[in-house]
Every structure is written in C-alpha cells, then in structure tokens.
Amino acid sequence: MSLPSQTVALLQAARDLVKTLPADAVLILTETSIDWEEVGRLLGGCRLFVAAENPALTKPLRDHPDWTVIDLDPEPHPTQERMNDALLKAVTQNLLQPGSHIVALYNGIATLDDAPEPVDSLSVIHLGEHLERMTSQDLRILGTSVPLDVLRAVVELATEIGREGREGQPVGTILVVGDTRKVLSLSRFQNFNPFRGYTRAERDIRNRDVREQIKEISKLDGAILIGRDGIAEAACLHLSARADGVTLRKGFGSRHMAAAGVSKQTNAIAFAVSQSSGSVRVFQRGEEVLHIEPLARPHVWQPFKLETHEPENAEQKDEPE
C-alpha cells in the first residue's frame, strides 16, 4: 500500500519542520489505514504520536519503540476537538510539556467516504496559551449534577489559584461544589464566613471579578463551598466528613483526603489544589476523576489555533507530592 503523493510531501515537510523550527514531535491524526512502514521511513529521527478513534488502526503500532499511540474517545468528534483531546492526553501523561511545539498532520478536508485522503493538512501547534486544559467533553464526565458553565468557572478558578498563588506565595485550598446543606452539616467554621452579607450577584463565581476576590479568600485556612448554581456560600470551612473507604496514593496529604472524604459522603464535587505543585485533583464519590496540571500561561477557553508552516497539619494542608 503506497502513500498518495500529497501525503508523502506533507510527511517530508513535517520532518523538515521538526529539524528547522525545531519542533518536539509529530502528531498524526487519522481514521484511515496508512502504510506505516513508509511513514516511519519518511519521518526517520522524529518523535511520533499517533491518535485515532478506531483502535484497530493503531494496534500494530503499540510495540514500536519510538512511537506513542494515543487512544481517543470512540464517539465521532470534529477534527479540531480530536486533536485537542490527543494533545491534552499527551500533556497530562507527561509525554509532552505545555510549551512544546508540535507538527500536526491530519485530514482537515471532507472527502468521499470510499476514497479519503489519509493526510491533507499540516499545522504547527504551540502548546501554551492556545491549549485549553479542560474541554467540555472532559467536564461532562462529572455528570449533570452541576451545570457545565459553573464547572468551567470552578476549574478556571482552581487552576489559576494553583498556578498563580497569591502575592508570590503558593496557595493550596479545597473548592467544594454542590450539595451545600449536607456539606455544611459535615463541616465547621474556622473563622467568620467572608461571604456573609453579600448579594447573590456579588458571590457568583461565573463573574471574573468575583473569582478574583475568591483568590484572596483562598489564602485563608479551610475549604470554600460553592452552590451548584455558582453562588459562593461559605469559606474557612473545616471538612469533617469521614473518609471511610477512601484510598489515595502515597504522597497525598490531609487536604486531598478531606476532599475525597466530603465527595464520598455527599453528592458534591471537590477540587483539591496542591500547595506544593499547583496541580488540581477532582474528586467525586470518593475517587479521583480528573487530574489537571497547571500551565505556565493563563488558560484560554477556546480551541488551540492552527498556524500553517504544602506541608500537612491539622488545617488540611498538603504533604509534599
């Protein structure tokens, strides 16, 4: 099976870009059978990532020592979303760094189903502010107990706290979303509630100005409680929910255990921001369901652009990770 001349030319261009930019890797996104032996010859010396929704296409490649296979959701999605998903997985698994340069090859033009072109487009992707850390698809695995716009606002708030800290100092905290009455029944205040006396509009985390104020509150000891409607209800909370049946990997401190425990005993979703690393771990039903590493630059809630050519203590602090 020979490669079409257009695909050969694009593979050669990708190899040249890796050497001249330089770029860190080549990503091939395809749902069409390809002569992989020829691909390997044309991309000799390049680090290669291959992503596909159909695992049968990538099964022969898994044992290749220099290639990395990324499995995508089997549900059909637009090319841009699939590429974004592949790059997110590579960053999350520490296969790529957020500042990497990637040469992407993919089929970006609709073709006849019986004769698709394996590769018809090439883009250079800079994994930085154009790479969104969490997609809507990622957030939907948390279910429908909390609206998507609220989850997105909480993710943005948590990751910014982890990345920026406050006043040059790292900050760790817990953000608990939903099931507010039960969470409050399993908690106690460690200080005055800083949200008391403010209107709903002044406590709505979907407002960026409100999130900026909550960043200041995150310096205080204790968890921050947010309703499923996005309204901040309480802060300075010591979470007393029991963590029976919760098992965490070694290296996690009492903050992560408290987040896992409250998500186990309630219907809330808990976001634990690590003081030591800035990473965000999301707990639901007592289990870690998402792990978000902070990027070096601010998050931008849009698809990437394609360019041609805490120490542990009684107040629920982290152990170093």
Secondary structure, DSSP 4 states (H G I P E B T S, - for coil): -PPPHHHHHHHHHHHHHHHHTT-SEEEEE-SS---HHHHHHHTTT--EEEEES-HHHHGGGTT-TTEEEEE--SS---HHHHHHHHHHHHHHTTSS-TT-EEEEEE--S---TTS--S--EEEEEE-STTS-SS-HHHHHTT-SSS-HHHHHHHHHHHHHHHHH-BTTB---EEEEES-HHHHHHTEEESS--TTTT--SGGGBTTSHHHHHHHHHHTTSSSEEEE-TTSBEEEEEEEE----TT----TT--HHHHHHHHHHHHSS-EEEEEPTTT--EEEEETTEEEEEEPPPSS---SSPPPPB------TTTPPPP-
